[in-house]
Amino acid sequence: MKPVAVYRVRGDRVVHPDGSSSAVMVSSAIDLSSLDTARRAAASAAFLRMCHSLESPLQIVVRVRRVEDEPAGEDSLRAAHPGLDAAMRRHWATRLRARAVFTRTILLATRAPTATALDEAAEHVHGWLRAMGISAHRLEGAALHKALTAGLPLAHGTALTEHPHHVRAGACVLRSLALRRFPGHAVRPGWLAPLVTVPVACDIALHLSPAALDAALNTLTRRLRDFSAHRLLEAERGAIGDVHVDIGLDSALALRARLAGSLGRPLHCSLTVAVRAATLGALRRDSDTAARAFSSALAALPLCVDALSATKLVESGAAATCVPWLHATCQDRDGYRIGAAVHSGLPVRIAPFDTAWHANANIAVFATSGHGKSFALGCLVLEAATRGIDAVIIDPEGEYRRVVSALGGTYLALEPGGSASINVFDVPGQTDSAADEAVAGVVSLVSVLCGDRLDDLERAITDAAAREALRDAGAQRRVAVLGDCIPYLERHAVRVATIVRRYCAGALGVLFNRPTTLRIGGGVCAISMRGMPDEHVAAATLVVGRWLWQLVRRDRRRRHIVFDEVGALCSHPAMRALLVQLARRCRKYSASLVVATQNAQDLLASGEGTVIATNCATVLLGGHRPAETALMERAFGLTEAQRRLLETATRGEFLLIAGDRRLPIRVDVPAEYRAILSAAEPPPTP
């Protein structure tokens, strides 16, 4: 029996038995290897500079734990649709019981002799994390105590039972694995990925501690002397040289040269892995899985204490390749539950309105026909409704009627001769700015009606016609309509007047030449364009889009404005300009623009379309052809592996891009959701 050393938590510090103290931070989990080249290089350079400037010991712990169920209290919101929420919870409880799924938490600990020095060291580490683009916060109180104990019974007076090959702490057994030597060849940041993603419950700890230059050079001199003596002895005996001695000699010479030339800083580095399990059988199995890792019992507690002391002398450049941020997750609190990570199986939760993670709430969904685009979009709408967030869907194919019906929303059909109409002049307010906005809307609409072929003179004439229509209608104390522009157009632009007149009479006149009849309240609403002839879809969508923009500014609530099949609409300059405005300014009014298309080339082929796509903080990229993935590679900075993923993705698989978090996911929802979305249902996840 061996007593556990007593560590006391005082606020945001852990006090050691010798009087020194440690600070512990928890960082976000991102995969640096999945970032675009420039972003990855910047993060790696920042970590390298941190290693160069390290003044206090630093410990980085990757805590791997199995997820048995969704954590209690994960959601703080009351579900607006309890039935759907309960179905989703049952679904994930079943999934997590059926498959071993592991979550990874990255902790950083630094140690100093005084509280002042500790605060400076912690701020130094925090500053470099910010430079890497990684968010982190310092733990204190109960959270610090929980991180310290790692779920082990380490209260005062608790003892550990030592056995030849493991240690028992209460009901938990632990075994240590230690890395004997670092790779004998050049490696790049990311070489630890197989260890960091190991599917066993363990604590992976990287210890970095600054070493004095003179002591490091003396150590290297002794090491070189030993290697040289060994080589001479082999030569005298005529024995075949030991390759490990040759590698060690070359490495020591290279390290001494770099340190002597001030090209790096000497550091003591160790890598340990503490495997934990409930039984000895499980411990043996998991230890075999993590056999290449290093660790000792309890060596990976975030105390900045290397209990094994199996350190190696390295220079800071080599230590910087041990970057552990190689596993991305997306588990936002109160987020939309849309699926699971392909490799880890972890549930994926996206909270687009959470400004801590996302620059804006805009979402883009790209996938070719048959790859689950509409299904993924429907899942987002269902989960948003469950979280009490409204949505207005521009539905060109009439695919969302069942979704709206299941959520008790409003489904409106916009078609020539129907009961619904939208007036392009309908802009709230009697100010000059409202009039200018109405006139701009008329010019954009007429341009689309004329096939985007208005010249500058005709645009000026249309502008004047709209202003005259406003004056005449104001004198009559009514709202102007499109037909009020015709008298002026007939006098000055006969071609334009002839085209506009077509939309002011008959079935089209009911749609475009009447006061607005559409009314949208709370909840989910879809505006169907299925009955609209193809040649009129762009014009109708433009008027609806401008009207929704007015709604967003007038009624500031969290709301998704969804444009499905937006790629075809972007062939019209006026529509592109409207979508760019929505993409850039929705955030100011607590709204979210959601765009989806099966033809990414239509959107990404133009500068404005690229702005719309890349301005979305959350992007779901599904299966595409190689020609389109080339456009996506440039627009989103995809890696070669990510591009291949899109070219081979099956139905329902997407690459999720949420800021710096990038991971392949599979849309996975319960049967109740699939029944609602059956028109676009992907195959169930095995």
Order of alpha helices (4+ residues) and beta strands (2+ residues): beta-beta-beta-beta-alpha-beta-alpha-beta-alpha-beta-alpha-beta-beta-beta-alpha-beta-alpha-alpha-beta-alpha-beta-alpha-beta-beta-beta-alpha-beta-alpha-beta-alpha-alpha-alpha-alpha-alpha-beta-alpha-beta-alpha-alpha-beta-alpha-alpha-beta-alpha-alpha-beta-beta-alpha
